[in-house]
Amino acid sequence: YEGGRFPVAHFDLYRLERADEAFELGLDEALERGAAVIEWAERLGRHLPRHRLDVIMQSDNGETRHARLSPHGAWEGRALAL
């Protein structure tokens, strides 16, 4: 996605068989250029970026959704709000 202050790429890793397949899709280049929204990020295993903000979406009754922010690395200690 172009047009903001930096490019944002979207990756859906649901169908990956191996974590390194994400890099064949251009994940490392996307992170060098800007940011990435990564669905099924846990499939990256040890390859998860050290500096990241996890956004965990949950639904408690099918109608109400909640987002929990979990900062890692350089994101820790930053003020975060939705």
C-alpha positions as CSV (number, residue, x, y, z in Angstrom):
1,Y,0.0,0.0,0.0
2,E,1.6,3.3,-1.1
3,G,0.6,6.8,-0.3
4,G,1.3,7.2,3.4
5,R,4.5,8.3,5.1
6,F,6.0,4.9,4.2
7,P,4.9,1.8,2.2
8,V,3.0,-0.9,4.0
9,A,2.9,-4.5,2.6
10,H,0.4,-7.2,3.5
11,F,1.4,-10.9,3.9
12,D,-1.0,-13.7,4.6
13,L,1.2,-16.7,5.6
14,Y,-1.6,-19.2,6.2
15,R,-0.4,-21.5,3.3
16,L,3.3,-21.5,4.1
17,E,4.9,-24.8,4.6
18,R,8.3,-23.4,5.7
19,A,9.0,-20.1,7.4
20,D,11.7,-19.2,4.9
21,E,9.1,-19.2,2.1
22,A,8.0,-15.7,3.5
23,F,11.3,-14.3,2.4
24,E,10.8,-15.8,-1.1
25,L,7.6,-13.7,-1.2
26,G,9.6,-10.5,-0.4
27,L,9.1,-10.0,3.3
28,D,12.6,-8.9,4.0
29,E,12.5,-6.3,1.2
30,A,9.1,-5.0,2.5
31,L,10.5,-4.6,6.0
32,E,13.5,-2.7,4.7
33,R,11.3,-0.3,2.7
34,G,8.6,0.3,5.3
35,A,6.2,-1.9,7.4
36,A,4.3,-5.1,7.0
37,V,1.0,-6.4,8.2
38,I,1.5,-10.1,8.6
39,E,-1.4,-12.5,9.1
40,W,-0.5,-15.9,10.6
41,A,2.9,-14.4,11.7
42,E,3.5,-17.3,14.1
43,R,4.3,-19.3,11.0
44,L,7.6,-17.4,10.9
45,G,8.8,-19.0,14.1
46,R,12.3,-17.8,15.0
47,H,12.2,-15.5,11.9
48,L,9.7,-13.1,13.5
49,P,11.1,-9.6,13.4
50,R,12.6,-8.6,16.8
51,H,11.2,-5.1,16.6
52,R,7.4,-5.5,16.1
53,L,4.0,-4.7,17.3
54,D,1.7,-7.7,17.5
55,V,-2.0,-6.9,17.1
56,I,-4.1,-9.8,18.4
57,M,-7.7,-9.7,17.3
58,Q,-10.3,-11.6,19.4
59,S,-14.0,-12.0,19.4
60,D,-15.8,-12.9,22.6
61,N,-19.3,-13.5,21.2
62,G,-19.1,-13.2,17.4
63,E,-20.2,-9.6,17.4
64,T,-17.7,-7.7,19.6
65,R,-14.1,-7.6,18.6
66,H,-11.1,-6.6,20.7
67,A,-7.6,-5.8,19.7
68,R,-4.7,-6.4,22.1
69,L,-1.4,-4.7,21.4
70,S,1.8,-6.6,22.3
71,P,5.0,-4.6,21.8
72,H,8.4,-6.3,21.2
73,G,11.9,-4.9,20.9
74,A,12.0,-1.1,20.1
75,W,8.2,-1.0,20.4
76,E,8.4,-1.7,24.1
77,G,7.8,1.3,26.3
78,R,6.1,3.4,23.6
79,A,2.7,4.9,24.3
80,L,0.2,2.9,22.4
81,A,-3.5,3.6,22.0
82,L,-6.4,2.6,19.7
